[in-house]
Amino acid sequence: MTDAPGLAAGPEEAEQTGRDAYELVTELYPICRSITGDGVRRTLDLVGKRVPLERHEVATGTPVFDWTVPREWNVTDAWVAGPDGRRVVDLARSSLHLVSYSTPVRARMTLEELRPHLHTLPEYPDWVPYRTSYYRETWGFCLSQRDYLALADGEYEVCVDTSLADGHLSYGELVLPGQTAEEVLISCHTCHPSLANDNLSGIAVAVALARRLQAAPRRYTYRFVFAPGTIGAITWLARNQHRTASIRHGLVLACLGDAGGFTYKRSRRGDAEIDRAVAHVLGHTGGRLIDFVPYGYDERQYCSPGFNLPVGSFSRTPHGEFPEYHTSADDLELVSPSSLAGSFVALLEVLAVLEGNRRYRNTNPHCEPQLGKRGLYRMTGGHKDTRTAELAMLWVLNLSDGDHGLLEVAERSGMPFADVATAASALAACGLLEELPADPGSGGAA
């Protein structure tokens, strides 16, 4: 089926999916996550209640290309008490208050001794920043500039009840087998703490796509990877280098719950089929395309020159381009069920293009075949735009010379892929088209 009807989502389904995705974001939001530890496992546990994840645990010290799996970090409690004994900073209020990967501390110190370990955002005095110290052993707290300025002179008590010890890095994986072993990779990062858009929204939309694909006929095999940013993707690639030859298309999902328009960052290749598929969908629904740069999320690992996989990054407002990025203002009010639903629907459209892209050969290539006697014009009688349906058939017939796929037909004609795919299905059913095998290594039609 060229139009991948199993991937269509109606308004009611989309609305319910948005609500379900927002519910997952809400459940995940309080968890103190980092690149390793029980917060990541709790996150994977919640994801695993919705889709069947396979959990992988990779031991500290494992070499992964030029990196090494770090020690595992866990936190029990963290706070700063002022001279009056009141806790002026407390992890219990928000997981952002503690610098991620802070080393254990239990001490008393003056305010001047404490200040170098405090982080604020003077330009946003009521927001708490998000800070990490993965690969440099230190400790620190984050608080609002307003609370920082209110700190009184005197002695402070500091408690950072954390552990940094040999353990494991955890990631989750879900594989949905398709008709072929060729794969679509969908990846999102699971390391950020209480940040709703970056990247709980990416996790929630990935889960929604996985649940939808479970119930749909699939041409491709879909591999979902839920891993900590950078080191998680590097670890997955190191352990799965032999699998990467099967990846034909890929997407990194992030920042999908805000109200901004869609943004797609092309793969390193720039003209991979996934790049063209997303460009086609956004050309009809709205959005912007940006070229690849080796900075951002895990697309930079998948697109590193040793792999050069066809993996792009799909988001709404990209990282660093919304003021709430990496602050406490990236909260449950920044994301919405409707935005999550819209991201889900747009991504389904992209996957429908990948699923439906085929190459055909016109079996009656000498002049136009007579469509009326085959009932094809009658087929279009109830169409909202009969001329559009007829024109789609003529475009498909004209370009089905064995060298053009349906995506190329859609690109050249300027018509939505769904119209082109529907026309191809009708023409194939009447024997006017014969499907050809995909080009080896292309992962698609052309």
Buried (B, 14 or more C-beta within 10 A) or exposed (E): EBBBBBBBBEEEBBBBBBEBBBEBBBBBBEBBBBBBBBBBBBBBBBBBEBBEBEEBEBEBEBEBEEBEBBBBBBBEEBBBBBBEEEBBBBBEEBBBBBBBBBBBBEEEBEBEEBEEBBBBBEEBEEBBBBBBBBEEEEBBBBBBBEBBEEBEEEEBBBBBBBBBEEBBBBBBBBBBEBEBEBBBBBBBBBBBBBBBBBBBBBBBBBBBBBBBBEEBEBBBBBBBBBBBBBBBBBBBBBBBEEBBEBBBBBBBBBBBBBEBEBBBBBBBBEEBBBBBBBBBBBBBBEBEBEEBEEEBBBBBBBBBEEBBBBBBBBBBBBBEEBEBBBBBBBBBEBBBBBBBBBBBBBBBBBBBBBBBBBBBEBBBBEEEBEBEEBEBBEBBEEBEEEEBBBBBBEBBBBBBEEEBBBBBBBBEBEBBBBBBBBBBBBBBEBEBBEBBEBEEEBBBBB
